[in-house]
Amino acid sequence: MENPLSEARQHSQTIIEERGKRIKLAAEIGLARSSSGRHWARALRRRLYRKPPQREYIVKNPTPLLKKEVPLVAEVVADVAEEKEEIEDKVRALQRLVPGGEEMEVDRLFEETADYIEALREQVGVMRALACILDGMESKDGDKL
């Protein structure tokens, strides 16, 4: 049989986790609604409301191809290939970070990423303000919400 104090801690932890999930969901919904015209916002809404994407794009080569191949020294070719692979890895990582990014070409991905970062920055500001307000309420009441 478990200790009643331990059960109370587990219950309290569960309540905190559930509250955290609700806050995260509310923040993501607010973020998605704040930029309704952007691709990442639509993708975030689909994820939140579990709607499957209308179209699925597979980006086979996320970086533009060189227009003309010029014969180069083997070392330079190897360096360029490594650099290209590194850039492709970074683009794929960015595509995973931005909601709906897997569906975008590179130029659109950069545009959407900049807007997404700005929206996240604004969301952090709002959440900080909310935390200050709630902290002030706790201080006045002496109770925790």
C-alpha positions as CSV (number, residue, x, y, z in Angstrom):
1,M,0.0,0.0,0.0
2,E,1.3,3.4,-1.0
3,N,2.0,6.2,1.4
4,P,-0.9,8.8,1.4
5,L,1.7,11.6,1.1
6,S,3.2,9.9,-2.0
7,E,-0.3,9.5,-3.5
8,A,-0.9,13.2,-2.9
9,R,2.4,14.1,-4.6
10,Q,1.5,11.9,-7.6
11,H,-1.9,13.5,-7.8
12,S,-0.4,17.0,-7.6
13,Q,2.1,16.1,-10.3
14,T,-0.6,14.8,-12.5
15,I,-2.6,18.0,-12.1
16,I,0.4,20.1,-12.9
17,E,1.2,18.0,-16.0
18,E,-2.4,18.3,-17.2
19,R,-2.4,22.1,-16.6
20,G,0.8,22.3,-18.6
21,K,-0.7,20.4,-21.5
22,R,-3.7,22.7,-21.5
23,I,-1.5,25.8,-21.4
24,K,0.6,24.5,-24.3
25,L,-2.4,23.7,-26.3
26,A,-3.9,27.2,-25.7
27,A,-0.6,28.8,-26.6
28,E,-0.3,26.8,-29.8
29,I,-4.0,27.6,-30.8
30,G,-3.3,31.3,-30.2
31,L,-0.1,31.1,-32.2
32,A,-1.9,29.4,-35.1
33,R,-4.8,32.0,-35.0
34,S,-2.4,35.0,-34.9
35,S,-1.0,34.3,-38.4
36,S,-3.8,32.7,-40.2
37,G,-2.5,33.6,-43.7
38,R,0.8,31.8,-43.3
39,H,1.5,28.2,-44.3
40,W,3.0,27.2,-41.0
41,A,-0.1,28.5,-39.2
42,R,-2.4,26.4,-41.3
43,A,-0.1,23.3,-40.8
44,L,-0.1,24.0,-37.0
45,R,-3.9,24.2,-37.0
46,R,-4.2,20.9,-38.9
47,R,-1.9,19.3,-36.4
48,L,-3.8,20.7,-33.5
49,Y,-7.2,19.7,-34.8
50,R,-5.8,16.4,-36.3
51,K,-6.9,17.3,-39.8
52,P,-4.8,15.4,-42.4
53,P,-2.9,17.7,-44.8
54,Q,-4.8,18.4,-48.0
55,R,-1.8,17.9,-50.2
56,E,1.5,16.3,-49.4
57,Y,4.6,17.4,-51.2
58,I,7.8,15.5,-51.2
59,V,10.9,17.6,-51.7
60,K,13.3,15.4,-53.4
61,N,16.1,18.0,-53.7
62,P,15.7,20.9,-51.3
63,T,18.6,22.8,-52.7
64,P,18.8,24.3,-56.2
65,L,20.9,22.4,-58.6
66,L,24.0,24.0,-60.1
67,K,23.2,25.2,-63.6
68,K,26.4,24.1,-65.2
69,E,28.9,21.5,-64.0
70,V,32.4,22.7,-64.4
71,P,35.3,20.2,-64.1
72,L,37.1,20.8,-60.8
73,V,40.0,19.4,-58.9
74,A,38.9,16.3,-56.9
75,E,39.4,18.0,-53.5
76,V,37.3,20.9,-54.4
77,V,34.5,18.6,-55.7
78,A,34.6,16.6,-52.4
79,D,34.5,19.9,-50.4
80,V,31.5,21.2,-52.4
81,A,29.7,17.8,-52.0
82,E,30.3,17.9,-48.3
83,E,29.1,21.5,-48.0
84,K,26.0,20.7,-50.1
85,E,25.2,17.7,-48.0
86,E,25.6,19.8,-44.8
87,I,23.3,22.5,-46.2
88,E,20.7,19.9,-47.2
89,D,20.8,18.4,-43.7
90,K,20.2,21.9,-42.2
91,V,17.3,22.5,-44.6
92,R,15.8,19.2,-43.6
93,A,16.1,20.0,-39.9
94,L,14.5,23.4,-40.6
95,Q,11.7,21.7,-42.5
96,R,11.0,19.5,-39.4
97,L,11.0,22.5,-37.1
98,V,8.5,24.7,-39.0
99,P,4.9,23.3,-39.0
100,G,4.2,22.2,-42.6
101,G,7.9,22.8,-43.6
102,E,8.2,19.4,-45.2
103,E,5.8,20.6,-47.9
104,M,7.7,23.8,-48.8
105,E,10.4,24.7,-51.3
106,V,13.6,26.3,-49.8
107,D,12.8,29.9,-50.6
108,R,9.2,29.6,-49.2
109,L,10.6,27.7,-46.2
110,F,12.9,30.7,-45.3
111,E,10.1,33.1,-45.7
112,E,7.8,31.1,-43.5
113,T,10.5,30.4,-40.9
114,A,11.1,34.2,-40.4
115,D,7.4,34.7,-39.9
116,Y,7.2,31.7,-37.5
117,I,10.1,33.0,-35.4
118,E,8.4,36.4,-35.1
119,A,5.1,34.8,-34.0
120,L,7.0,32.7,-31.5
121,R,8.8,35.7,-30.2
122,E,5.4,37.5,-29.7
123,Q,3.9,34.4,-28.0
124,V,6.8,34.4,-25.5
125,G,6.1,38.0,-24.7
126,V,2.5,37.3,-24.1
127,M,3.2,34.3,-21.9
128,R,5.8,36.3,-19.9
129,A,3.2,39.0,-19.3
130,L,0.6,36.4,-18.3
131,A,3.2,34.8,-15.9
132,C,3.8,38.2,-14.3
133,I,0.1,38.8,-13.8
134,L,-0.4,35.3,-12.3
135,D,2.6,35.7,-10.1
136,G,1.2,39.0,-8.8
137,M,-2.2,37.4,-8.1
138,E,-0.5,34.6,-6.1
139,S,1.5,37.2,-4.1
140,K,-1.7,39.2,-3.2
141,D,-3.8,36.2,-2.3
142,G,-1.0,34.2,-0.6
143,D,-2.5,31.1,-2.4
144,K,-1.3,29.4,-5.4
145,L,-3.7,29.1,-8.4
